[in-house]
């Protein structure tokens, strides 16, 4: 397995760890150098932790999101665990899924995880006696599975050793180098309170293991495994070549792809335009009126709105970081967590809104204004129709942009025209929105 593939897989899992942490409207947030939930203590809410060391000896009736250097779960989580730290240890019970990332990931012999384990890091070990109720997905340096996995195992790693029972299939994308050469990477790692096992490169299956499903592994040559350990089919997948020959498209293929993109853009914009004019006609008509009466100011305000979006992103990130630091220092963990989640929601809403406007709505607004202008020039009564100006204008706009982007004609005129259209439409939306939010003076 290539290093790039490993790193990419690990980044995907880390992104999943962050994205799947669902914000709650009410939660318990705690921070500090060391946070301990004592045995017998019960937290009846989702728990968010930011600490150098976190130890859970009690119970949490909800999800746990923890970030720190050392995270230890000895108690019970009646929900999901999402943890990132140098060392993550699970010795207790997690009824939901565990999404963990860190240098050393450890699942003790008494651990019981009800659903999936998704991990990314240097080392993941599950001790004999541990139980994982569903799948194991891991990307990183090495993994040792000595406990029970009820369903499937999928690993992208330098070394995988299966010494326990797997109830489903095993898919292993592992290093092509077998055995151990030189000192283990753990010799160069930082100190950890949990010992790191020594796992050979490649794929190793212990004679005491049991795989009830199929085994699929990536290697350049066939491997031998203990007899009777694997119940299903064994298949080897050849590694992908390091360099892929990229074949250039023929002129005919370029024209075909251009035609398909033209048709796709046309159908998408028309459908969105019809939907907006049917359900929310004000979102098209009011900005279109601004574009008709203030054409060049719309372009200028479009540039300002485009820059304002990126400035707003930076401002929200700054407020999130500053608020988290300030309220964390004041030990107001709940306020710190609230600010972070509100910031995430604001970033999401702002980004989605900006993408929708610049990708679709701005072009529909420009097309509608253009269609009305064309029909007015021809003195057609359809100029005041609800749908025809949009249909005609969008068709003309998309075709003109596409013709300037024809693959056999060099240049960037199509991209520049498309960007200008977006700025015109965005500026019209900005002008209309500013006017709509302005307070009108009260009548005397």
C-alpha positions, 0 to 999 in steps of 0.5 A: 500500500502506498504512503499516499493512500495510507495518509489519504485514508487516515485523513478521510477517517479523521474527517468522518470523526469530526463530521459525524459529531452531531451537535446537540441543543443541550449538552455538558461541556467540561475542560481543564488539565484533567477531567475525571468522571468518578465511579457512580457519577452519571451524566444524563446528557451528551458530554463534550471534553477538552482536556489534557487528560480525561478519565471516565469511570462513571456513566454517560447517557448520551454521546461523548466527544473528547479531545486531549492527550490521554483519554481513558474510558473505564465506565459506560457510554450509552451512546457513541464515542468520538475521541482524538488524542495521543492515546485513547483507551477503551476498557469499559462499555460503549453501546454505540459506535467508537470513532477514535483517532490518535497515536496509540489506540487501545481496546482492553480485554473487558471492553464491549463496543456495541457497534462499529470501531472506526480508527485512524492512527499509528497503532490499534490493538484490541485485546483478547476478551474484548468484543466489537458488535459490528465492523472495524475500519482502520487506516494507519501504521499497524493493527492487532486484533486479538478480540472478537469482531462480530462482522467485517474488518477493513484495514489500510495499514502497514501491518495487520495481525488477526489473532481473534474471531471475525464473524464476517469478511476481512479486507486487508490493504497491507504492506507488501513487505513481510516480517520485521526489519529494523527497530519498530516505529514505536521506538521513535514515538513519544511516551505512552502509558499503553504499551504498543504491540510489535506487529509484523509488516504485511498480513499475519493470521494466528493459528488460533484465529477464526475468520468466518467469512472471506479474506481479501488481501492486497499483495504482489504474491500469494501468502500462506495461512494456517489451515482451517482458520478461514471459512470463506474464499481467499483472494489476492488483489494485485497492488495498483501500479505506482504510475498510471498512464493518462491517455489524452482525449480525442477531439471527438471525445472532447466535443462529446463531453462538452455537449453533455456538460452543456445539456446538463447545465441547461437542464439543471438551471431550467429546473431550478428556475422553474422551481424557484418561480413556482415556489419562491418567485420573489427570489428571482423577480426582485433581484432581477428588477435590481439588475434591470435598473442598476446593471453596473452597480450590481456588478460592483456590489457582486465583487464586494459580496464575493469578497465579503463571503471569504471575510465572513468565513475568516471572521467566524473562525476567529470568533470561534477560536477566540471564544473557545480560548476565552471561555475555556480559560474561564472554565465555562466549558458549556459556553465554549462548546456552544460558541464552537457549535454555533460557529460550525452551523454558521459556517455550514449555512453560509457556505451552502447559501453562497454555493447555491447562489453563485452556482445556480440562483445568480445565473437564473436571475441574470438569465431571466433579466436577459430573457425579458430584455430580449422579449421586450426588444421584440415587443413580445407580450411574453416579456411579462410572462411568469416563465418564458423570460427565464426559459429563453434567457437561461438558454441563451446564457448557457449556450453563449458561455458554452460556445466560448468554452468550446474545447477546440477553441483555446482561451478563457473567455467562457470562464470569464463570462461565466464569472461575470454573470455570477457577479451580476446576479450576486450583486443584484441579490446583495442589493435586494437583500440590503434593501429588504433588511433596511428598516423603513421610517415609521409614519408620523 
